């Protein structure tokens, strides 16, 4: 039993059940804290052990200064881990390898399991190849399985072999919607030390949109794979107590405004305020007017405005939603009783201490879209044609994705949706675009640019031109979790069909909801045939278009776009729209509500003013306007009330882990250890435990190291980590070719994260990397020196090839960098690949905090130049050899080390700071990484 410095341990009786709780109000002054910080405070009270979680950390949360830019560091222990398949596969691979290592040491491999519940949802692999057909779902599901069978076999084996590890099979749903509708507990219960504890449900997820569940009052956010693995293995996470921005809500949404319009308004507002790296929390009388599904939509888009989490407190709406989604009555009673007892129940009259308060009147929200390349660039629907006119005219002042840190990190995370992780010097980034009335008027005078291309599609003649909509996708958990906007879209489809409208032939239309419940209530309402009539047939239950898995355009349209260099658009109900991410041939991407997605499919062009111009003309020659077919709020409410009920969720999730015939019939061996397939190019046994001893070896100095890369400021994890397509002429491409993989089957680095042989070949291989050891050259290259070479000698080589040469000779490697090394999206392979290339230390002016911790987790030593010093000031060219001495000082790691630099017979020294900042990090480094540390701990326990 842990420490109890504040005498917080107590009992809560709910009906006939009794739970141990840790009372937040035992900490004086806690009532002033925002909801999210109360959750962190309880977390520390419950996990206090006087070693990793201390009284001082509890006091730090109690004494939190809302105005301080930098608050103390604490150790946070989430209740569970949520993963999707792209980012989750490496975590599973590492656990499987740990079982092998346990076996090698004579231990029981079945002891290797997640130490807290881990849930993985396969949602990132389905592609909308087939569409607008009753067979589309089945075709896409078969193709998905064929492409990913090797990965799925591993996950299927893990599902049956690991304790506390659940896998939701493919073609079932999207992780965040499944989490919201089924997995989230709101209040967690778990037996510990012979008692049943009750505590807030918290989580970390390996996907950036994990905060969607914040709408349910569940604190969670996205992290990188190494952090997720650490949490799965029972290790606390280091975090800084954040600033918390409060958003005070008042009023109610006007008639015709949707949840999507609200979230686009919030994204615009908060990007203007600046909430990067902060918690956001909604409060005030207007909270009660925001339905739970809308709250989840707002939370989902946290990465788009840069916040770590976006919390709504628990209230009556939370309880109603739990009841609607079929949660157990006993669990619902516990949630309400616990929230009220712990001061977590929303009081609309109470204003906690916030770092800043922002006001939003819900009645000010208007129908909108956002784009063409940044989610925060909201466009009032009536201004859309004039705004697009300016874009097509070549407005050089419009912001592009990638111009600021949040957008750059988010854009670089596709398609895996890695969480963003920004450096200490990153600001709050570029504000939303503002277009004045004068500019809109000037745009209107420009005239619509036109390069019409004649096409024949399914026997029908059509013209494709600039500004045409070529993809209309109802996609993403962001909106498909919301019955109001989904049934609103279906009602609009019904009215459109009844008025004789048809989808324009050049538009690729897809429907990919985040759970099967959506299609269930479509069927029950009788609205499915109308969606099908307009081409919005089901293509899959998964992320699809939102992460760029949109599949090919209609072939004739693709040819017309390419041959005429047409600037065409996608309209989607997703959360990200960076240029080239939805489809490489589509330059403009606009986020919109599901009803507006259908409206643009009918109009076929962004040229159409949906508020004043007809969507089209029916066979009777009648013009049909959006206002004539837009469903009223009352019609939508009646449809939701009549067709969405608890039993639907209960039935829909009753067999969630079963999967289809492909999943169930996979040949998966029994046993506690995995039967690796040496021929697989997707899954390979990683070498993290090779040569490991039962007891950690003494920490050794680093001698005679060479520099693999000398880098400048703001090198991101995207520069370091493998991402995107695999080039044929790259080391990874040559590896796949040598192993019999055809170019068409290369797939992406993201899909091959379970094979370290592919990933290390792509580490430091980004085409934008600028390694100062090869001046004037961009990409994954370096200078390779032979044993005695220094100075101007050496030859250019691929970084991977150079690393192999150095490893064969037993030469350790270092990386030298500038400020904010490792910012960007939080990728595990940025650290894993670094270690597997043979890098023993990184010397930088400053580190992004999470990447620094990840390096330690892989046994790489992070060293920081002293203030005022840098590679330039110390005249370090990178062609020298480096020795690092004094790493260990007795039983402790040193706070500083001496770095000796040798070149052409001369040597000099400088002092660097060891950036191992916590006892947990020290333990990981002494054990050569977190995985060996946990394995040795489990060996000792057994």
Buried (B, 14 or more C-beta within 10 A) or exposed (E): EBBEBBEBBEEBEBEEBEBBBBBBBBBEEBEBBBBBBBBBBBBBBBBBEEEBBBBEBBBBBBEBBBEEEEBBBBBBBBBBBBBBBBBBBBBBBBBBBBBBBBBEBEBEBBBBBBBBBBBBBBBBBBBBBBBBBEEBBBBBBBBBBEBBBBBBBBBBBBBEBBEBBBBBBBBBBBBBBBBBBBBBBBBBBBEEEEEEBBBBBBBBBBBBBBBBBBBBBBBBBBBBBBBBBBBBBEBBBBBEBBBBBBBBBBBBBBEBBBBBBBBBBBBBBBBBBBBBBBBBBBBBEBBBBBBBBBBBBBBBBBBBBBBBBBBBBBBEBBBEBBEBBBBEEEBBBBBBBBBEBBBBBBEBEEBBBBBBBBEBEBBEBBBBBBBBBBBBBBBBBBBBBBBBBBBBBEBEEBBBBBBBBBBBBBBBBBBBBBBBBBBEEBEBBBBBBEBEEEBBEBBEEBEBBEEEBEBEBEEEEBEBBBBBBBBBBBBBBBBBBBBBBBBBBBBBBBBBBEBBBBBBBBBBBBBBBBBBBBBBBBEBBEBBEBBBBBBBBBBBBBBBBBBBBBBBBBEBBBBBBEEBEBBBBBBBBBBBBBBBBBBEBBBBBBBBBBBBBBBBBBBBBBBBBBBEBBBBEBEEEEEBBBEEBBBEBEBBEBBBEEBBBEEBBBEBBEEBEEBBEBBEEBEBEEEBBBEBBEEBBBBBBBEBBEEBEEEBEEBEBBBEBBBBBBBBBBBBBBBBBBBBEBBEEBBBBBBBBEEEBEEEEBBBBBBBBBBBBBBBBBBBBBEEBBBBBBEEBEBBBBBBBEEEBBEEEBEEBBBBBBBBBBBEEEBBBBBBBBBBBBBBBBBBBBBBBBBBBBBBBBBBBBBBBBBBBBBBBBBBBBBBBBEEBBBEEBEBBBBBBBBBEBBBEEEEBBEBBBBBBBBEEEEEEBEBBBBBBBEBBBBBBBBBBBBBBBBBBBBEEE
